[in-house]
Amino acid sequence: MSFNIVDQAVSGKADKSDVLVSCCKKEPGYGVKITVKSSVKAFYAKHIESLAAKSAEELSVKDMLIEIEDNGALDFVILARLEAALHKTGYGAGKNISGEICRDYFKPEFSRLRRSRLYIPGNNPDLIINAGLFGADSLILDLEDSVAPEQKFDTRYIVRNILTCKNNFLGSSERIVRINPLSCEYGREDLEMIVPALPDTILIPKCETADDIIEVEKIVKKIEHENNIESKILFMPLIETAKGVINAYDIARASERSVALCFGAEDFTRDIGCERTRDGRETFSARCSVVYAAKAAGIEAIDTVFSDIEDSEGLRKSTVEAQSLGFCGKGLIHPGQIKIVHEVFAPTDEQIRYANKVMQAIEEAKSRGAGVIALGSKMIDAPVVERAKKTLELAKKMGIETAKKEVR
Amino acid sequence: MEMIKNALGRMVPTEVNGRAVKPYAGAFADMVSGRRKAAPSIPRCFPGRINKVTNGLDQALDKLPLRDGMCISFHHHLRNGDYIVNMVVENLARRGFKDLVLAPTALFPVHDKLIPYIESGVISHIEGSMNGDVGRACSYGKMKKTATLRSHGGRVRAVQDGDLHIDIAFIGASAADCYGNANGVAGKSACGPLSYSNVDSLYADYSVIITDNLVPFPCIPWSIQGGNVNYVVTVDSIGDPAQIVSGTTKLTKSPTQLLIAEYAARFVEEIGYIKEGLSFQAGAGGISLAFNVYLAEMMKKKGVTASFAHGGGNSVLVKMLEEGSLKYICEGQCFDLDAVRSLRENNNHVESTLSISYNYHAKGCIAHMLDIGVLGATEIDLDFNVNVNTHSDGLLLHGTGGFPDVAAGSDVTIITAPSFRKRIPIIREKVTTVTCPGELIDVVVTERGICINPRRQDLIDKTKNSKLPIKSIEELMEDVYKITGVPEKVELDDQIVAVMEWRDGSVLDVIRKVKI
């Protein structure tokens, strides 16, 4: 990674569930001195000190004062902050000091439910440690917009450690990392650090051409090869400019790893020079274009984030609209939004009942050996059957009891 | 000091500050037959226009038989806005009195000003409740004598049974007349009920009303009645209104707190308690308030009405009352201005004294009529014993409130808490201090698992097919240890700084000095 090695460096902050690590190089013969202040000192001070001592030893740190101000950080956070601060002073480049990488939770699935796509700022340990409890279909650990430039370096360590941690903090959600665009100085370094940590999916922001995806794929492939990673890490291109909308179909087809196109209204409205409004007329056509591009390429489309966490009715409306346009999910910024989105995307009892009727009619027709299938006065043709099957599959995936919805 | 093992296996003293005490024998095990309540001395009054208003606090104190070692009492209805406790103690200190016994129903950070008086011996010890820095001072052994901690119901009992004799009760009131009738619902310093001081006014040798709002006789409603009051003191202000109650209680945005509250409400639903006539009590913490909101939603959906909510009034309960999903609020305190307004204006929102609400040595109390009680905790152990007073490092930082009374009375007592706070696990092998015995705790709800007390096979059966994350408490403890690591053991000093009294007056546990 490209950065200047310094004599004094810090990482983290003394917020709840985080830790501030300061490293200061000293004259030869000073040795390694560690001081620990902590709000949970009575219980963990010795442990934290030994963690720091072990890390320093592992990285062969010499003549350094390591000051730790802890506020209840878990080990993966302490190690991330230690490693980042020490790295800045020139120790341990590329070496992961948090021990073995746990690969147990790496499960890239091309086709899965992606109704709720919850953003978590990558540099906020307090939010990350409970992120997996809320049943979001996908969790996005963000390295991009929610992270200030001066925090990008430190944040990668937190995100890498949460992905490789033996404790499963992310539940059964799809593990997505949003990298910075390759067009800026951070994107490539994000990939170098994150790909070996095996996220299920990489969310690629500000996609404007197919080349943006091809370039990411080239780098990812190389890192996968170097690290003997067998399963393919998936992609999720994020369209958030006018150019991206125009090239959406090419972007969607650029890699076989891409599972869905996402739309980002905030950057898009800025790009086209208009205000983002509540009813979203200014993005209507763009959103439709993204859906068509995705579907034409045989993948899913996911709608933009709904960012007012107080307005649950607004979220419901926006989700209903997204569904009606052909999106399979919404972007979210608070776990409290998940339930509403899942409710909207769940097939209704009526839809399930009808699907059951269709399937029953087919069975009956088959047993009679009839070629033409009718339900009441309506002909049942292939698309109707296909839709009924999809409804029941979706209901099953969502854990909705379909048998109970009796055929009437 | 002679120590004896109580029914929970905790070593407790047989006397506290010279008063003989019994070891805890069980939640409902004490034998009180034959004993009689304490009673105040007999006063007399004559017909005529009596004006009890003195020329300030000084004149009232001049008239009172003050002495070293006397017990003075206060309520905490003015919460963190209270001016009264500091005002009275400062005055008594100026007069040179020492060894005072302070009997507040609770203390707040505003009362940190008492610490120098504790250190200098003006206050010998506290009987009742303490938290924050005063609790910390107690933990560090700054109190001359041993403190006694009691629940709301336990305090009422102690006063009535004669274990805690109050010499002078000082009662802040946002409205009072010249005769001593007083309430907390009118005036600029309105705080809600004055119920915590009811027993004090009845049993203390002397009662003094302190008000910043003298109204014409009769002051109605009269939470405190003039027949029990000696003097009325007028001051510019009894408290800082901004700190007395918040405007409207804001609901938590913490996703974890919301999840815990939702789990608790879903648990209540799955055991079949979302039903007509439900009664419940949940505190004013973030999780409890959110629990109320989820409960209200479920009741609405099912079209049922709750009979009453007990405990602290707040805007969420008021909304339920006004929307018709709740018939009555019976409360001992208000947490926000909506509740104060509702108590003042709505006949179905009533003030309840602590004796009526929580007293075990009574012919009944409202807490014993509760279906569901939702309470918080700092620690819970594998026997379901709960600690709400001390942190795992032994520091005494929280009051008991009505916890043991609600836990004893509720049909289903639910503890809601995050599974760890700042890395410190909540489920432990043994709690640092027992505030409430595990036999009264039915369910523990955390964001990482729900544990049902094995004593409640009926609840285990009802939730057998639940999708809720139900697991054994041992399993949850291990799960959390995997995340947090096992904390180091904290060594405490041998010196006992406070005793934890059970509702019946027996000693449940002791709090030991924390090494600095």
Contacts between the chains, C-beta under 8 A, distances in Angstrom:
chain1	res1	chain2	res2	distance
A	16	B	422	6.1
A	17	B	422	6.7
A	17	B	423	7.6
A	39	B	422	6.0
A	40	B	422	5.9
A	40	B	423	5.2
A	40	B	424	5.8
A	40	B	487	7.7
A	42	B	392	7.6
A	42	B	393	4.1
A	42	B	487	7.9
A	42	B	488	7.1
A	42	B	490	5.1
A	43	B	392	6.8
A	43	B	393	7.3
A	43	B	423	7.6
A	43	B	424	6.3
A	43	B	487	3.4
A	43	B	488	5.2
A	43	B	490	7.2
A	44	B	423	6.4
A	44	B	485	7.0
A	44	B	487	6.5
A	44	B	488	7.0
A	45	B	488	8.0
A	46	B	488	6.4
A	47	B	485	6.2
A	47	B	488	7.4
A	71	B	422	6.5
A	72	B	421	7.5
A	72	B	422	2.8
A	72	B	423	4.1
A	72	B	424	7.1
A	73	B	423	7.1
A	74	B	423	6.2
A	74	B	483	6.5
A	74	B	484	6.9
A	75	B	485	6.9
A	127	B	255	8.0
A	129	B	483	7.7
A	130	B	255	6.8
A	130	B	256	4.9
A	130	B	259	7.9
A	130	B	447	6.3
A	133	B	256	7.2
A	133	B	259	6.0
A	133	B	447	5.4
A	133	B	448	7.2
A	134	B	255	6.3
A	134	B	259	6.5
A	167	B	482	6.1
A	167	B	483	5.3
A	309	B	253	7.2
A	334	B	253	7.5
A	334	B	255	6.6
A	335	B	255	3.9
A	335	B	258	7.6
A	335	B	259	7.3
A	336	B	253	7.8
A	336	B	255	6.3
A	336	B	258	6.0
